[in-house]
């Protein structure tokens, strides 16, 4: 991607001093073939339980499983979970490594309601222990807390859109820059190896993934360098790559270089994994700042700032803090709906949010603000249970009509206990 050397007239990093990425994806696939082969029976059971191979094929399971085993991270951070293919394989790998924590963030409830109950029937006791699977808004998570003191991080960037891209490149990567890390990205095909046509085939220019979803042109794709995709993140990745003289690498290319013309290696892989779990088709990309010489250029992250001011609110009715709310075991049911109003004067034009500190046990919940009609939410967040209290910020569009504060059950028909320690305005 960097053959044209954009920004050549402007001084940048001294790329001559760069070292290779901290793991070789093709070599680790090959090196871990016996370990993968030994675990094929359990991988097959996990794949069957997740039952969503259109999102991640068995060879991709094996590729990422071998990568995790070879890289030996102490934290695997997953952005985007869906049904939970990668969640399951990373949890299995974490158990084998023995010291790895898996934090999975997604706003989907499929893992809680569908996948984890099926997995619980086939995995041994303690299998879920490394996993912290949160149903939450990825944009509002506390990454300082999540990354903590971990020093070797595998990041799966599988949630899409420009806001997520800005978050990864502008907030998470600066926190990873001084730690060993490796970033993998799904849904990006290498058009040097795939049967990607040069023809537009009657399709208009690709104008973003949201446009594609609503336009009725499912065949439209964007091609930037070798990257062939429908995801907005490739625009942001290409821009970040150019600004930082940073190569974005292709799993397809690495496998083609490592296995191409090497019948002995291909034969060993097929003998160990069979065609079911061995393929040189990856359709994923990767990069790392580890070993790269500074300085790096990171984008600012819109809307992610510390609130400088706070003020009290009045909760109407006999509500004292801390307050305990128990959600009913019915999906989407309201457990509480409190009217509230500011107890302080907020400067005109300030961006205001309602700050909550919650401790959640038992199940995921929803927390949000109702609109003027008393039925629809102006903002709603899914939050998962955890050992520690969490901070939630709900943007307030109109302080004159702030809307009721609602705590509800989320998608799973499971009751939760919610302790509300603090409610205040921040701006």
C-alpha positions in Angstrom: 0.0 0.0 0.0 2.9 2.4 0.6 4.7 1.9 -2.7 3.8 5.3 -3.9 5.2 6.9 -0.7 2.6 9.6 -0.1 3.7 12.7 1.8 7.2 12.1 0.3 7.9 15.8 0.4 7.2 16.0 4.2 9.4 14.5 6.8 7.9 11.5 8.7 9.0 8.5 10.5 12.4 6.9 9.9 11.0 3.7 8.5 14.5 2.3 7.9 14.7 1.6 11.6 11.4 -0.3 11.8 11.3 -3.9 12.9 8.9 -6.6 11.7 5.5 -7.1 13.3 5.7 -9.1 16.6 4.2 -12.2 15.0 4.3 -13.8 11.5 0.8 -14.8 10.7 1.8 -17.5 8.1 4.6 -18.9 10.2 2.4 -19.2 13.3 -0.4 -21.0 11.3 2.3 -23.5 10.2 4.1 -23.7 13.6 0.8 -24.3 15.5 -0.6 -26.9 13.1 -0.1 -29.8 15.5 -1.7 -27.9 18.4 -4.6 -26.9 16.2 -5.0 -30.4 15.0 -5.0 -31.8 18.6 -7.9 -29.3 19.3 -9.9 -29.9 16.2 -12.6 -32.0 18.0 -13.3 -29.2 20.4 -13.1 -26.6 17.7 -15.7 -28.5 15.7 -18.0 -28.6 18.7 -17.6 -24.9 19.3 -18.2 -24.1 15.6 -21.4 -26.2 15.7 -22.6 -24.4 18.8 -22.1 -20.9 17.4 -23.6 -22.1 14.1 -22.7 -19.0 12.1 -19.9 -20.0 9.7 -21.0 -17.4 7.2 -19.3 -14.9 9.5 -16.1 -16.9 10.2 -15.1 -20.0 8.2 -13.4 -23.0 9.8 -10.1 -22.1 8.2 -10.4 -18.6 9.7 -11.1 -20.2 13.0 -7.9 -22.2 12.7 -5.9 -19.1 11.5 -6.9 -16.9 14.4 -6.7 -19.8 16.9 -3.1 -20.5 15.9 -2.3 -16.7 15.9 -3.5 -16.4 19.5 -1.6 -19.4 20.7 1.6 -18.2 19.0 1.3 -14.6 20.1 0.5 -15.5 23.7 -1.3 -12.2 24.6 -2.2 -11.4 28.2 -5.3 -9.6 26.9 -7.5 -10.2 23.9 -9.7 -7.2 23.2 -12.6 -7.9 20.8 -14.5 -5.0 19.3 -17.6 -6.6 17.7 -18.9 -10.0 18.7 -22.1 -10.8 16.8 -22.9 -14.5 17.4 -19.5 -15.1 18.9 -17.3 -17.1 16.6 -14.2 -15.2 17.5 -15.3 -14.9 21.1 -15.5 -18.7 21.4 -12.2 -19.4 19.7 -10.4 -16.7 21.7 -11.9 -18.1 25.0 -10.7 -21.6 24.0 -7.2 -20.2 23.2 -7.1 -18.2 26.5 -7.7 -21.4 28.4 -4.8 -23.0 26.7 -2.5 -20.1 27.2 -3.4 -20.0 30.9 -2.9 -16.3 31.7 -5.0 -14.5 29.1 -8.0 -12.4 29.7 -10.6 -11.9 26.9 -12.7 -8.7 26.9 -15.4 -8.7 24.3 -17.5 -5.6 23.5 -20.6 -5.6 21.4 -24.1 -4.1 21.4 -25.6 -7.4 20.2 -27.3 -9.7 22.7 -26.9 -12.8 20.6 -24.0 -14.1 22.7 -26.1 -13.9 25.9 -29.4 -15.2 24.6 -28.3 -17.8 22.0 -24.6 -18.7 21.9 -23.3 -19.0 25.5 -26.2 -21.2 26.7 -25.4 -23.7 23.9 -21.7 -23.5 24.7 -22.4 -24.1 28.4 -23.7 -27.5 27.5 -20.5 -28.7 25.9 -17.6 -26.9 27.6 -16.0 -27.9 30.9 -16.4 -25.9 34.2 -14.3 -22.8 34.2 -14.2 -22.5 30.4 -15.9 -19.0 30.6 -13.5 -17.8 33.3 -11.1 -15.8 31.1 -14.0 -14.0 29.4 -15.6 -10.6 30.2 -18.3 -10.4 27.5 -20.0 -7.0 27.7 -23.1 -5.9 25.9 -22.3 -2.3 25.6 -21.7 0.7 23.3 -18.1 0.3 22.1 -17.8 4.0 21.7 -18.5 4.7 25.4 -16.2 2.0 27.0 -13.4 2.9 29.3 -10.3 1.7 27.5 -7.9 2.9 30.2 -9.7 0.5 32.6 -9.9 -2.3 30.0 -6.3 -2.2 29.0 -5.1 -1.6 32.6 -1.6 -3.0 33.1 -1.7 -5.5 30.3 1.5 -5.5 28.2 0.7 -7.8 25.3 -2.6 -7.2 23.5 -4.3 -8.9 20.6 -7.0 -6.6 19.2 -9.7 -7.8 17.0 -11.3 -4.8 15.2 -14.5 -6.3 13.8 -16.9 -3.5 14.5 -17.4 -1.2 11.5 -18.1 2.5 10.7 -16.1 5.7 10.8 -16.9 6.4 14.5 -15.4 3.0 15.5 -12.4 3.6 13.2 -11.8 7.0 14.8 -12.0 5.4 18.3 -9.5 2.6 17.4 -7.0 4.9 15.7 -7.4 7.9 18.0 -8.0 6.5 21.4 -7.0 2.8 21.6 -3.9 2.8 19.4 -2.2 5.6 21.4 -2.7 3.5 24.5 -1.2 0.5 22.7 1.8 2.2 21.2 4.1 1.5 24.1 2.9 -2.1 24.6 3.4 -5.2 22.5 0.3 -5.5 20.3 -1.2 -6.9 17.1 -4.4 -5.7 15.4 -6.4 -7.9 13.1 -9.3 -6.8 10.9 -12.0 -9.0 9.3 -13.9 -8.5 6.1 -11.0 -7.1 4.0 -10.1 -9.1 0.9 -6.8 -8.9 -1.0 -7.8 -8.2 -4.6 -4.4 -9.6 -5.7 -5.5 -13.1 -4.8 -9.3 -13.0 -4.8 -11.5 -13.1 -7.8 -12.3 -9.4 -7.4 -13.3 -8.0 -10.8 -11.9 -4.7 -12.1 -15.3 -4.0 -13.6 -18.0 -1.9 -11.9 -20.4 -4.4 -13.4 -23.1 -1.8 -13.7 -22.7 -0.7 -10.0 -22.3 3.0 -9.1 -19.4 4.3 -7.0 -19.3 2.9 -3.5 -20.4 5.7 -1.1 -20.1 4.1 2.3 -21.6 1.1 4.0 -24.7 2.9 5.1 -25.4 4.0 1.6 -24.9 0.5 0.4 -27.4 -0.9 2.9 -30.1 1.5 1.9 -29.4 1.9 -1.8 -30.1 -1.5 -3.1 -26.6 -1.9 -4.6 -25.2 -4.9 -2.6 -22.5 -5.5 -5.2 -20.8 -2.2 -4.8 -17.3 -2.4 -3.4 -14.4 0.0 -2.7 -10.8 -0.8 -3.8 -7.9 1.0 -2.2 -4.5 -0.5 -2.9 -5.0 -4.2 -2.4 -7.9 -3.8 -0.1 -11.4 -4.8 -1.4 -14.2 -4.2 1.0 -17.6 -2.8 1.8 -16.5 -1.3 5.1 -15.9 2.3 5.9 -12.9 1.5 8.0 -10.7 0.8 4.9 -10.9 4.6 4.1 -9.7 5.4 7.6 -7.1 2.7 7.6 -5.6 3.8 4.3 -5.4 7.4 5.5 -3.8 6.3 8.8 -1.3 4.1 6.8 -0.3 7.0 4.5 0.2 9.5 7.3 2.3 7.1 9.3 4.2 5.3 6.6 2.7 2.2 8.1 2.1 -1.0 6.1 -1.3 -2.5 6.3 -0.7 -6.2 5.7 -2.8 -8.9 4.1 -3.2 -12.5 5.5 -3.9 -13.7 2.0 -0.5 -12.3 0.8 1.4 -13.8 3.7 -0.1 -17.2 3.1 0.5 -17.0 -0.6 4.2 -16.1 0.0 4.7 -18.7 2.7 2.9 -21.7 1.2 3.1 -20.8 -2.5 5.4 -23.2 -4.4 6.0 -25.1 -1.1 4.2 -28.4 -1.7 5.9 -29.8 1.4 4.4 -27.2 3.7 1.0 -27.4 2.0 1.1 -31.2 2.4 2.0 -31.0 6.1 -0.9 -28.5 6.7 -3.4 -30.7 4.9 -2.2 -33.8 6.7 -2.7 -32.0 10.1 -5.8 -30.0 9.4 -7.4 -31.3 6.2 -9.1 -29.0 3.7 -11.7 -28.3 6.3 -9.3 -26.2 8.4 -6.5 -25.4 6.1 -6.8 -22.7 3.4 -4.5 -19.9 2.1 -7.6 -17.7 1.8 -7.7 -15.4 4.9 -9.7 -12.3 3.9 -8.4 -10.4 6.8 -5.8 -7.7 7.4 -3.5 -6.8 10.2 -1.0 -4.2 11.4 1.0 -3.2 14.5 2.9 -0.2 15.8 5.2 -2.5 17.8 8.7 -2.2 16.5 7.9 0.9 14.5 9.9 4.1 15.1 8.0 7.2 16.3 6.5 9.8 15.8 3.0 8.5 15.1 0.1 10.7 14.0 -3.2 9.9 15.6 -6.6 11.5 14.9 -8.5 13.3 17.5 -11.7 11.5 18.7 -14.8 13.6 18.4 -16.9 13.8 21.5 -14.5 11.8 23.7 -13.4 14.3 26.3 -13.4 14.6 30.0 -16.3 16.6 31.4 -14.9 19.6 33.2 -18.0 20.4 35.3 -20.7 18.6 37.2 -23.8 19.4 39.1 -26.6 17.8 41.1 -29.9 16.7 39.8 -33.2 16.2 41.6 -34.8 12.8 41.3 -38.5 13.2 41.8 -40.3 10.8 44.3 -38.9 9.0 47.3 -35.6 8.0 45.7 -32.4 8.0 47.7 -28.9 7.0 46.6 -27.6 4.4 46.4 -30.8 3.0 44.9 -31.4 -0.7 44.2 -33.3 -1.7 41.1 -34.3 -5.3 40.2 -35.2 -5.8 36.6 -38.0 -8.3 35.7 -37.2 -11.5 33.8 -38.9 -10.3 30.6 -37.0 -8.8 27.7 -37.2 -5.0 27.4 -39.4 -4.6 30.5 -39.1 -1.4 32.4 -37.8 -1.8 36.0 -37.9 1.9 36.9 -38.8 5.2 35.2 -37.8 8.3 37.2 -38.5 11.9 36.4 -35.6 14.2 37.1 -34.5 17.8 36.7 -31.3 19.8 37.0 -30.5 21.3 40.3 -27.9 23.7 38.9 -27.6 26.2 36.1 -25.9 24.9 33.0 -24.2 27.4 30.6 -26.2 27.9 27.4 -24.8 25.9 24.5 -22.9 23.4 26.7 -22.9 19.7 25.7 -24.6 18.0 28.6 -24.9 14.4 29.7 -26.5 12.6 32.6 -23.8 10.7 34.4 -24.6 7.4 36.2 -22.5 5.2 38.2 -23.9 1.6 38.2 -23.0 -1.7 39.6 -24.8 -4.5 37.7 -25.2 -8.2 38.7 -26.8 -11.1 37.0 -27.6 -10.0 33.5 -27.3 -7.2 30.9 -29.6 -4.2 31.3 -30.7 -1.1 29.3 -30.5 2.4 30.6 -31.7 5.4 28.8 -33.8 8.6 28.5 -37.3 8.6 27.2 -38.4 11.2 24.6 -41.4 13.5 25.0 -43.9 10.9 23.9 -43.0 8.7 26.9 -42.4 5.6 24.7 -39.4 6.2 22.4 -35.9 6.6 23.7 -33.7 9.6 22.8 -30.7 7.6 24.0 -30.4 4.1 25.3 -27.3 2.1 26.3 -26.9 -1.6 26.9 -24.7 -2.4 29.9 -23.3 -5.8 31.0 -22.8 -7.1 34.5 -19.3 -6.9 36.0 -17.2 -7.0 39.1 -16.6 -3.2 39.2 -19.0 -0.2 39.0 -19.2 1.4 35.6 -19.8 5.0 34.5 -22.5 5.7 31.9 -23.0 9.0 30.1 -26.4 9.7 28.5 -26.4 12.8 26.2 -29.2 15.2 27.1 -30.6 17.0 24.1 -33.0 19.3 25.9 -32.6 20.2 29.6 -36.1 21.8 29.6 -37.5 18.4 28.7 -34.9 15.9 29.8 -37.0 12.7 29.6 -37.5 10.1 32.2 -34.5 8.0 33.3 -35.3 4.3 32.6 -33.6 1.1 33.7 -34.9 -1.9 31.9 -34.2 -5.6 31.2 -32.3 -6.1 27.9 -32.8 -8.9 25.4 -32.4 -11.9 27.6 -35.3 -12.9 29.9 -33.0 -12.8 33.0 -33.4 -10.6 36.1 -30.6 -8.3 37.1 -29.8 -6.3 40.2 -28.7 -2.8 39.6 -27.2 -0.5 42.3 -27.2 3.2 41.3 -24.6 5.0 43.3 -24.5 8.4 41.6 -26.7 10.5 39.3 -25.5 13.9 38.2 -25.1 16.3 35.2 -21.8 16.7 33.6 -20.7 19.2 30.9 
